[in-house]
Amino acid sequence: MDGRNELEREPGAIAIDIEPQTFLLWPPLRRCVWYWAVGMGAVAGVVAALGLLLPPASPDYSASPDGSPAAFCVFLLLAALPLSAACSWRLRVDSSGIHRTFLLFLRRTWTWELFRSGKMLYRKRPNDKEHIGFSDALILSEQDAERVLAVIDAVWTPPELPVPPARLDLKHRPGRKRLPLAFHEGGIDAVQGGTARSYSWADVESVVLARGNRREQGFYTCTVALPHGALILERKSDGAGNWQGADDRVIEAFVRAHCPEERLSVGVLGGTPRSRSDYDIRIKALDTFVRSQRRGLPMMAALMVGLLAALAYSGRGKWNAEFFGILCVVCFLCVTPVAVFAVMLRRRRRELVRLKAERDALTAEDAPSS
C-alpha cells in the first residue's frame, strides 16, 4: 500500500518534482483551540474540587446521580477533547498534489492534474457545480499560504471568465425594494433616488472590484461611481448578493469588456497591499469592523454581567457543588468572548492606523514633485 487514494491513481496524473512539505493550521486559530481546551479543563478541575469541598444538591446521592460533580466533569472533558483534536489538522504538499488531513481519518486530495484541468477556482461559489474550490485548504499563516500558492501557480491553469451576454438585466436591492438594473453595450440603466436614469460608459467615473485574493475571480463588492451616486453590488460570505440575475463572474466579464480600462481597478484584502485600491478596500473593511465592534463590545459586556448577576441572585441559598459548577462554566463562557473581542478590536485598530500611514506614504511617493 502506498497510501494514495483513488484520485491520485488516475492514469496520466501529473507529478511535479518538489520536496514534500507539511503545514500546520493557522497559528492563532490553533492557539484559540488550545486556550479553549485548557479553559474547559480548568473549569472541570474547579468543579471536581468543589464536589469534594461542598455538599451535593441532595443528601441522598442516589437521588440525583446524573447531577453529581463527577458526571459534570466528565461532560466538560468530553467537550474539550474534540476541540484539542482540531490541532491534528495537516496540509501536505508533495509531487502528486495537495493533501489535507483532519482528525486522522478525514482526508481530501487536490491533484496537480485538477489544477491543470482548468476546473479549479480559488474560491468556489455555493451554487457553482462546474468548478472545484481550494481556498478552504489554505487555513494557514500568511507566509505558509504564500509558499503553497507559489507551488500552485507553477501548474495552475485558472478557468477563463465566462463570455458575457450582450445585455445583463438584474434585480438590485440596495434597500428594502428590488429595483431594475441593466448593463448593456451602451451603458447602465439604473433607478437612483426613485428616478430611472441612463448612463453611458463615458459617464461612469470609476468601477472598483473588491475581492479577497488576487487569484480569486468575481468580487464581493462592485462599486460603480456614477454622477448621481455610487451603485454598489455586494455579496455576503455565504454567496448571496444584493442582486439577482447573473453571477458575479459574469458581471466582472461584462464590466471588463465595456468599461474603459483606466477607470477600472481591482482591490484585494489578502496578501501584501500593492496599490492604493488595495489600501482603500482594506481600510474601509477594517473601519467598518472597528466601528461595529466599538458599539457592540460594551453591549456584550453589559449583557454578560447582567447574566452573571441574575444567575448569582437566583442561586441564593443553593451554594452547592452543582451550582458552583454551573456558575464557573457560565463565567468562562461569558468572559472568553468578551476578552477575545476586546483583543481583536485592539489589534484591528492598530492595523487600521498602520494601513492609513502606509497609504499616505504611497500617495506621497506617487505625487509629482514640485
TIMAR-779179 format. One line per 8 residues: number of its first residue (from 1); their letters; for each residue x, y, z of C-alpha. Coordinates in Angstrom, 1 decimal, m for minus. Layout:
N
NUM = A = X,Y,Z; ... $
//
This chain:
370
1 = MDGRNELE = 0.0,0.0,0.0; 1.5,3.4,m1.0; m1.1,5.4,0.9; m2.5,7.1,m2.1; m6.3,7.4,m2.8; m8.1,6.6,m6.0; m8.0,10.2,m7.2; m4.2,10.1,m7.1 $
9 = REPGAIAI = m4.1,6.9,m9.0; m5.9,8.3,m12.1; m4.0,7.4,m15.3; m1.9,10.2,m16.7; m1.8,12.0,m13.4; 0.6,14.9,m13.3; 3.5,14.8,m10.9; 5.9,17.7,m10.2 $
17 = DIEPQTFL = 9.4,17.5,m8.7; 9.2,19.2,m5.3; 10.3,18.5,m1.8; 7.4,17.3,0.3; 6.3,19.9,2.9; 3.8,19.7,5.7; 2.0,22.7,7.1; 0.0,23.2,10.4 $
25 = LWPPLRRC = m3.2,25.0,11.0; m3.2,28.8,11.2; m1.3,29.6,14.5; m3.9,32.0,16.0; m6.7,29.5,15.4; m4.6,26.7,16.8; m3.9,28.7,19.9; m7.6,29.5,20.4 $
33 = VWYWAVGM = m8.4,25.8,20.2; m5.8,25.1,22.9; m6.9,28.0,25.1; m10.5,26.8,24.9; m9.4,23.2,25.7; m7.3,24.3,28.7; m10.0,26.6,29.9; m12.6,23.8,29.8 $
41 = GAVAGVVA = m10.2,21.5,31.6; m9.6,24.1,34.3; m13.4,24.5,34.8; m13.7,20.7,35.1; m10.9,20.8,37.7; m12.7,23.5,39.7; m16.0,21.6,39.6; m14.2,18.5,40.8 $
49 = ALGLLLPP = m12.7,20.3,43.7; m16.0,21.9,44.6; m17.6,18.5,44.6; m15.2,17.4,47.3; m15.5,20.5,49.4; m19.2,21.3,49.2; m22.3,19.2,49.9; m24.3,17.8,47.0 $
57 = ASPDYSAS = m27.6,19.2,46.0; m29.3,16.2,47.7; m28.1,14.4,50.9; m29.1,11.2,49.1; m26.5,10.6,46.4; m28.7,8.0,44.7; m31.5,10.6,44.4; m29.5,12.7,41.8 $
65 = PDGSPAAF = m26.8,10.6,40.3; m26.9,12.5,37.0; m26.2,15.8,38.7; m23.1,14.6,40.5; m19.9,16.7,40.0; m18.1,13.7,38.6; m20.6,13.3,35.7; m20.4,17.1,35.1 $
73 = CVFLLLAA = m16.6,17.0,35.0; m16.7,14.0,32.5; m19.0,16.1,30.3; m16.7,19.0,30.3; m13.7,16.9,29.5; m15.5,15.2,26.6; m16.4,18.7,25.3; m12.8,19.8,25.5 $
81 = LPLSAACS = m11.3,16.7,23.7; m12.8,17.4,20.3; m11.6,20.9,20.4; m8.0,19.9,21.1; m8.3,17.3,18.3; m8.6,20.2,15.8; m4.8,20.5,16.2; m4.4,17.3,14.2 $
89 = WRLRVDSS = m5.1,19.4,11.0; m2.3,19.0,8.5; m1.7,20.1,4.9; 0.9,18.2,2.9; 2.2,19.3,m0.5; 4.1,16.7,m2.5; 4.8,15.6,m6.0; 1.3,14.2,m6.5 $
97 = GIHRTFLL = m0.8,17.1,m5.2; m2.1,18.8,m2.0; m3.5,16.6,0.8; m5.5,17.8,3.8; m5.9,15.6,6.8; m8.2,16.3,9.8; m8.8,14.1,12.8; m6.5,11.5,11.1 $
105 = FLRRTWTW = m9.3,10.0,9.0; m11.0,13.0,7.3; m8.9,13.5,4.2; m9.2,15.3,0.9; m6.8,15.5,m2.0; m6.4,18.0,m4.8; m4.1,16.5,m7.5; m2.0,18.6,m9.8 $
113 = ELFRSGKM = m4.0,17.2,m12.7; m7.1,19.0,m11.3; m5.1,22.3,m11.1; m4.0,21.9,m14.7; m7.5,20.9,m16.0; m9.0,24.5,m15.7; m11.7,23.4,m13.2; m10.0,24.8,m10.1 $
121 = LYRKRPND = m11.1,28.2,m8.7; m9.5,29.8,m5.8; m12.9,30.2,m4.1; m16.0,28.4,m5.5; m19.5,29.8,m5.1; m22.0,27.6,m3.3; m24.2,27.2,m6.4; m21.2,26.5,m8.8 $
129 = KEHIGFSD = m21.3,22.9,m9.9; m18.7,23.3,m12.7; m15.7,24.1,m10.7; m13.7,23.0,m7.6; m12.5,25.4,m4.9; m9.3,25.0,m2.9; m9.3,28.1,m0.7; m10.7,26.2,2.3 $
137 = ALILSEQD = m7.4,24.2,2.3; m5.3,27.3,3.0; m6.2,27.8,6.7; m2.5,28.7,7.2; m0.3,31.6,8.2; 0.2,34.2,5.5; 3.8,33.0,4.9; 2.8,29.4,4.6 $
145 = AERVLAVI = m0.1,30.2,2.4; 2.2,32.1,0.0; 4.6,29.2,m0.1; 1.8,26.8,m1.1; 0.3,29.2,m3.6; 3.8,29.7,m5.2; 3.8,25.9,m5.9; 0.2,26.0,m7.1 $
153 = DAVWTPPE = 0.9,28.9,m9.5; 3.5,26.9,m11.3; 0.9,24.3,m12.5; m2.5,26.0,m12.1; m4.5,26.9,m15.2; m7.3,29.2,m13.9; m10.6,28.9,m15.8; m11.4,31.7,m18.1 $
161 = LPVPPARL = m14.1,34.3,m17.2; m17.4,33.4,m18.9; m18.4,35.1,m22.1; m20.8,37.8,m21.1; m24.1,38.3,m23.0; m25.0,41.4,m24.9; m27.2,42.6,m22.0; m27.5,41.9,m18.3 $
169 = DLKHRPGR = m30.9,42.5,m16.7; m30.6,42.4,m12.9; m32.8,42.9,m9.8; m30.8,45.2,m7.5; m31.8,45.5,m3.8; m29.8,48.4,m2.3; m32.5,48.8,0.4; m35.9,47.2,1.0 $
177 = KRLPLAFH = m37.1,47.4,m2.5; m35.9,45.5,m5.6; m35.0,47.8,m8.4; m34.3,47.1,m12.1; m30.7,47.4,m13.1; m29.3,46.8,m16.6; m25.8,46.6,m18.1; m25.7,46.8,m21.8 $
185 = EGGIDAVQ = m23.2,47.8,m24.6; m24.3,51.4,m24.4; m24.0,51.9,m20.7; m26.0,51.3,m17.5; m29.7,51.8,m16.7; m30.5,52.2,m13.0; m33.0,53.6,m10.6; m31.5,56.1,m8.2 $
193 = GGTARSYS = m33.4,58.2,m5.7; m36.7,57.0,m7.2; m35.8,58.2,m10.7; m34.9,56.0,m13.6; m31.5,57.1,m15.1; m29.4,56.0,m18.1; m25.7,56.4,m18.2; m23.2,55.8,m21.0 $
201 = WADVESVV = m19.9,54.1,m20.2; m18.3,57.5,m20.7; m20.4,58.8,m17.7; m19.0,56.1,m15.4; m16.4,57.7,m13.2; m14.9,54.6,m11.8; m15.5,50.9,m11.2; m13.8,49.2,m8.2 $
209 = LARGNRRE = m14.0,45.4,m7.8; m13.1,44.2,m4.3; m12.1,40.6,m3.7; m10.5,38.5,m1.0; m7.4,37.3,m3.0; m5.6,38.2,m6.2; m6.2,34.7,m7.6; m10.0,34.9,m6.9 $
217 = QGFYTCTV = m12.5,35.6,m9.7; m15.6,37.7,m9.3; m16.0,40.1,m6.4; m17.6,40.6,m3.0; m18.3,44.2,m3.8; m18.5,46.1,m7.1; m18.7,49.9,m6.6; m19.7,51.8,m9.7 $
225 = ALPHGALI = m19.3,55.6,m9.3; m21.9,57.5,m11.2; m22.8,61.2,m11.4; m25.8,60.8,m9.2; m24.3,58.5,m6.6; m22.5,55.2,m6.2; m24.1,51.9,m7.3; m22.9,49.0,m5.1 $
233 = LERKSDGA = m23.3,45.3,m5.8; m22.4,43.4,m2.6; m22.1,39.7,m2.0; m22.1,38.2,1.5; m19.8,35.4,2.8; m22.5,32.8,2.1; m22.5,33.7,m1.6; m25.8,35.5,m1.6 $
241 = GNWQGADD = m25.8,39.0,m3.0; m28.0,42.1,m3.0; m28.8,41.4,m6.7; m30.2,38.6,m8.8; m30.0,37.7,m12.4; m26.3,37.0,m13.1; m23.2,35.5,m11.4; m20.5,37.9,m10.2 $
249 = RVIEAFVR = m18.0,36.4,m12.6; m20.4,37.2,m15.5; m20.7,40.8,m14.2; m17.0,41.1,m14.0; m16.5,39.8,m17.5; m19.1,42.3,m18.8; m17.6,45.2,m17.0; m14.1,44.4,m18.2 $
257 = AHCPEERL = m15.4,44.2,m21.8; m17.1,47.6,m21.8; m15.7,49.8,m19.0; m12.7,52.0,m20.0; m9.6,50.3,m18.6; m8.2,53.4,m16.9; m11.5,53.7,m14.9; m11.5,50.0,m13.7 $
265 = SVGVLGGT = m9.5,49.0,m10.6; m9.3,45.8,m8.5; m8.5,45.8,m4.8; m7.9,42.7,m2.6; m8.0,42.0,1.1; m5.5,39.2,1.2; m1.7,39.3,0.7; 0.5,42.3,0.7 $
273 = PRSRSDYD = m1.1,45.6,m0.5; 0.2,46.6,m3.8; m1.9,49.6,m4.9; m4.0,52.4,m3.4; m7.1,50.4,m4.3; m5.8,47.6,m2.0; m5.3,50.0,0.8; m8.7,51.7,0.3 $
281 = IRIKALDT = m10.6,48.5,0.4; m8.8,47.2,3.5; m9.1,50.4,5.4; m12.8,50.6,4.6; m13.4,47.0,5.8; m11.3,47.5,8.9; m13.0,50.8,9.7; m16.5,49.2,9.4 $
289 = FVRSQRRG = m15.4,46.3,11.7; m13.9,48.7,14.3; m17.0,50.9,14.3; m19.3,47.9,14.8; m17.3,46.3,17.5; m16.8,49.6,19.3; m20.6,49.8,19.6; m21.1,46.1,20.2 $
297 = LPMMAALM = m18.4,45.3,22.8; m19.9,47.4,25.7; m23.4,45.9,25.0; m21.9,42.4,25.0; m20.1,43.1,28.3; m23.2,44.6,29.9; m25.3,41.6,28.8; m22.7,39.1,30.3 $
305 = VGLLAALA = m22.5,41.0,33.6; m26.3,41.0,33.8; m26.5,37.3,33.1; m23.9,36.5,35.8; m25.7,38.8,38.3; m29.1,37.1,37.5; m27.5,33.7,38.0; m25.9,34.6,41.2 $
313 = YSGRGKWN = m29.1,36.1,42.5; m31.1,33.1,41.6; m28.7,30.9,43.5; m29.2,32.4,46.9; m29.2,29.6,49.4; m28.1,27.0,46.9; m24.3,27.1,47.2; m23.6,23.5,46.4 $
321 = AEFFGILC = m21.2,21.8,44.0; m23.7,21.7,41.1; m24.5,25.4,41.3; m20.8,26.4,41.6; m20.0,24.2,38.6; m22.7,25.9,36.5; m21.5,29.3,37.7; m17.9,28.5,36.7 $
329 = VVCFLCVT = m19.0,27.4,33.2; m21.2,30.5,32.7; m18.3,32.7,33.8; m15.9,31.1,31.4; m18.4,31.3,28.5; m19.1,34.9,29.3; m15.6,36.2,29.9; m14.0,34.4,27.0 $
337 = PVAVFAVM = m15.9,36.0,24.1; m15.6,39.5,25.6; m11.9,39.1,26.1; m11.4,37.8,22.6; m13.4,40.6,21.0; m11.5,43.2,23.1; m8.1,41.9,22.0; m9.3,41.6,18.4 $
345 = LRRRRREL = m10.6,45.2,18.4; m7.3,46.5,19.8; m5.3,44.7,17.1; m7.6,45.9,14.3; m7.3,49.5,15.5; m3.5,49.3,15.4; m3.7,47.7,12.0; m6.0,50.4,10.8 $
353 = VRLKAERD = m3.6,53.1,11.9; m0.7,51.3,10.2; m2.5,50.9,6.9; m3.5,54.6,6.8; 0.1,55.6,7.4; 1.3,53.2,4.6; m1.4,54.5,2.2; m0.4,58.1,2.9 $
361 = ALTAEDAP = 3.3,57.3,2.3; 2.3,55.6,m1.0; 0.3,58.6,m2.1; 3.2,60.9,m1.3; 5.6,58.8,m3.4; 3.2,58.8,m6.4; 2.6,62.6,m6.1; 4.5,64.6,m8.7 $
369 = SS = 7.4,66.5,m7.2; 7.2,70.3,m7.4 $
//
